[in-house]
Every structure is written in structure tokens, then in C-alpha cells.
């Protein structure tokens, strides 16, 4: 099965699945498309089970490295579970103690940041919390504490506030630039993803000379007989309807085969298969005459038997 179906069944994003593949958590079969440089993957039901197991473990805090260790060395699983349980207990204890500290100081009216920091440090020591230097969220408080040691405490505090104000201005400017960049990218992507669709049913006999599978995709060679502008054309087309693929009988003449094509507008113009107009359309004849393009875009929607 393909990536889209895997994401639907597991609830994971394609980015997450690809990251798990890069880290070696799952190992689907890699396929290299002749059309693009992007690596595709073929998954089976075993990979779905693995991804669901990984999601469960991640939900309980297990790191990717820890999951890899358990997969590579099953004898270590119990030790890893014990280590994860202890880490969870430490985190819960720390959060509980911090909640208690806030319940004590939330009724106090503070006049400045230094006073707040001093109260937090005092409560912190009474509960024997981990060293503040190990708590990422307290970096600014540590900086304030270090600078307050200066002889000129007021100036040190002013320097900190100025520095923080400058950081906030830079952060706001960065957010604005990021928003403009995202907006511009969104417009570009929207334009690039515009596509042109065409459905065409020739009034002539059509014969499927053969059919086959390639990496889970269903193909057939189709030849048009006399009676339409596709006369004499042989092409390779895809099937998105699985039952229709199996219903096709090679060598049996059909009165017509409906071909649909959806081509990105930008790419279609580059390939020269777009007919410009008020509503652009696909030049189906030119598309089918190019084997690579017909394999990529031409899809059999329906057939009509004699």
C-alpha cells in the first residue's frame, strides 16, 4: 500500500512516517519514481502494526532512541520501561511541586521581577526541587539572578529589561517577516497546484492489448481503431478503479474507453499539452502520444463493450 493509505490508517502525517523511516524504526520497500526524484515507499500490514505500536510508545513518552534500543535488544525492554517510569515520576513530582509553589505565591502582590524571582527561589529551596540550572524554562530567571549580584543592581536590571525589550522587537519583526513569507509561498503554491482536467471518450473501437502491475499500480496498453482523431494511437494508461482493471479482457474490442486526465497547469504548459483558452484543457492526443505522459496522467475511467 502507498503512503496516503498508511497515513489514513494510522493517523500519522507523511512527514512523521518518513522521519520514522529515516531513523530506522520501520523499513518499507523504497521505490524510485522515473518521473521525479522523490523516494516513494511500499508498505504492508506489518508496517501498519509497527507504526501503531510506535505511536502508542511515543504517547507514553518513550524516545525514538529508547524505542530503537528495545527493538534491537528485546532483553532491555524491562529496564527501559523502568527507566521511563522513573523519568515520568520525576516529571510528575517536579510539576506537582511547582504547582504547590504557585499556589503559595499567587496571592502575593509583587512590585518587580526581582521580588518575584527571589520568592520563587526561596520556595524552590524549601521543596528541594532540581537545580534551577537544569530547568530550561528558568533560563531568564537565572540570568536575572546572576546580574543582580553586580554592585549596581538597578543598572543591571535595567540592562536586562532593555535586552528583553530588544529581543521582543526582533521576535515580532521575525513573526511579521515569517507571515509575509508564508503568505507569498501560499500564493505561489496555490498557483503551482492549479490543474486542468479533461474527460474524453473516442467514438471508435478500443482494444487493450495487455495489462500488468508495477509496484502496486495497474497499467494497460490501449490501441484505438478507426473512427476518431485517436485512430492508430497506442498508449499506456493507468487504472484507479481496481474492479475495472480486473474486468478488462486483453484482445477484446470495446466500443469506447473513457480517458480522464488531470494535469498540473504549470507542468502541462511546460510539456506543451495544454490548450489555452478561457478554460484551459488538456490536448489528449498529444498527451497519449507521449508514453511517459500517458503513463503519468491518462486514467481509464470506464469502458463500453460491444
N, C-alpha and C positions, 0 to 999 in steps of 0.2 A: 504494500500500500504506500501511497505517497504522503508527503509532509502535511498537506492540508487535512487529510483524513486523520492523521495521527494527532494533530492539534485539536481537532474536533472531539476525538475520543478521550483525550487526556486533559483537556482544558488548559494546556500549556501553550505559550506563544512559540512561533517558529524560532525566534531568537534564543529562547531558553533551551529548546531542543537541540539547536545547533551548538550551543555552549556546552551542553552535557556531552555531545558527541566529541567536541574538541578536547574535553577533559578526560575522555575515555570511559565515561560511565555506561554508555551504550555503544555498540559497534554495528550499525546497519551497513548494508552494501552501498558503497559510493558509486554513483554513475555520473559520467561526464558528458554533458549535452554537446552535440556537434554544432549547435546553434549559438550557445552562449558559454561563457567561461565559468558560470556558476555551477557548483557541485550540487547535484541532487542525490537523494538517498532513497533506497527501497527498504521499507520496514515490514516486519511480520508481527503476528500477535504476541510473540515473546517480547518484542521491544515495547509493546503497549503495556504489558505487565510490569516490565522493568521501570518504565517511566512513571507508572502509578506508584510503585514502591518507592522510587526516589522522591517523588512529591510528598509522600507520607513522611519519610525520614526528614526531609527539609523542613516540613511543617513543625516537626518537633525539635528543630534547632541543630540537627546534625549537619556539620560542614561537608563540603564536597570531598575534601581530603579524608575526612573520617569515614565517609561512605566508601571511598575507594579502598581505604585500608581494610574495611570489613569485607568488601568483595574479594580483594586479593588474598586476604588472610582470614578466613572464617573463624579460625581459632581465637581471634582477637575480639570477636563481637561482644562477648560478655564484658570484657574490660572496657571497650568503647562505650557500651551502654552505661556502665558505672561512672566513667569519666563525664559523659554527657549529663547524667543525673546530678552529679556533684556541681557541675557548672550551672545547671538550672537552679539548684538550691541556692548557690551563691548569688545569682542574679535576683532571685526572688527575695532573699534576705536583704540585699542592698536596696531594692526598690521599696520594700516594707519599711526599712529604717529611714530612708529619705522621706517617705510619706509621713512618718511619725514626726520627723524634724519640721516639715512644713506645717503640720497640724499645730505645732508648738509656737511657731513664729508668725503665723499668718495674721494673728490679732495685733501684732506689734506695728506701730507707725514708724517707719524708717525715714530718716531725713536725707540720707545719701547712700551711695553704693557701698562705701567703705563700712558703714554701720551694718548693712545687710550681710556683707561678706564676713565680718567679724562674728556676727551671731551664728551664721552657718558653720563657721569653723569651730566655734565653741560647742554647738550642738553635735557637730561631727565627731569631735573627740570624746564626748560623753557616751556615744553609742559605739565607739571603736569601729567605725566604717573603714573600708580600704583607703590607703593613702590617696590623697587628692590627686597626686601626680599621675595616677593610673586611670583617673576618670576623665575621659575625653571631653565631656560636657562642661568641665570646670576649668578649661584652659584659661579663659579670660579672668576668672577669679584668682587663679594662681598668678597671673601676670599682674593683677592689681595688688595682690599681697606682696609680691617682690618689689614693686615700685614704691609701695608705701614705706619700705624700710629706709628710703632716702631721707636725708635730713630735712629737705624741703618737700614735705609730703603734699602740700597743696599744689605746688607746681607739677609734681609727678602725676597727681590725679588729673590735673588739667591737661597734661600731655596725653594721658590715656584717653580722656574723653575726646580730645581733638582727633587722635588717631582713629578712634572708633567711628567718629563722625565722617572722617575721610573714607574709611572702609565702607560705610553705609552708602555714601555718594557713589563710590566706584561700583558697588554692588548694584545700585539702582540703575546706573548707566549701562552696566553689563546686561541687566534684565531687559532694558529697552532695546539695546542692540540685538539681543537674542530674539526678542519678539519680532523685530523688523526682519531679521534673517529668516525666522521660521515662516513669517507671512510670505516673504519673497519665494522661499523654497516651496511653500504650499501652492502658490500660483503656478510656479514652474512645473511642479509635479502634476497638478491638475491638467495643465495644458498638454503635458507629455503623455498623460494616460488617456486622453481622448481617443476614442476608437471609432472605426467605421464598420458597419455590419451590412452584409449582403446575403440574401437568400435567392438561390437560382435553381429552377427546375427546367432542364432542357427537354424539348419535345422530341425526343429521339430515343432509340433503344440504347440501353447501357448494360455492359457486361462486366462483372467482377472476375478478372482472370485468376486471382489468387488472394488469399488473406493470411495474415500472420500476426504474431505478437512480438513486441520489442520492449522489454523492461516494463511490462505491465500496461503498455499502450497498444491499442488494437488498430492495425492498418489493413488496407486492401488496395490492390491495383485495379483501377477502373478505366474502361475504354468506352468511348462514345461512338455510336454508329452514325449513319447518315441521317440527316433531318434537322440539324441545328448548327449554330455557329461553333459548337464544340466538336463538330464532326471530325473524326480521325484523331482526336486528342486522347492520349493515355496519361494517366496521372496516378499519384499515390495519395490516398485520403485516409483520414482518421475516423474512428467511431467513438463517440462519447456515450452512446446508448449500448450497453453491453448486450441486452437481448437482441437488438437489431444486428449486431455483429455475428452472433451465432445463427441468426435466421438466414444470413446471406449464403447462397449456394454458388460457388465459383463455376463459371461457364454457363450459368443460366441467364438468358437475356431478360432484362426488365424494361418496362415501357419508359421508365424515367427514374432518376435518382436526384433527390433534392440535396443540393450542396449549400451549406452555410459557411460564411467566413466572417471572422471578426478580427480586424487588423488595426493595430495602433496607428493613429493618423500620422504621427511623425515618422514612424518606421515605414509605413506604407508609401508615403511620399518619397522617402529615400530610396525605396525599392522600385518606384515608378509604377505602382499598381493601384494608385488612387485616381479616380476620375473626379476632377474638381467641378464644383457647381454650388448651387445654393445649399444642397445637401450632398456632401461628398459620398461617393460609392466606391466599391472595390471592382476593379477590372478583373472579373472572374476568369476570363480567358487567359489573360497574361499570368494570373496567379497560378492557374492549373498547369500552364506550360513550363513553369519553373518547379522542378521536383522538390527542391529544398523548401520553397514557399508553400507548395501544396501539402507537403507533409506537416508543416507547421500550422497552417491556418485552415485548410479545407477540411470540413467535417461533414460526413453523411448524416443528414437529419432523418430522411425517410426514403423508402423505395416503393415503387409501384409495379407489381407483377403483371405479366401479360394476361 
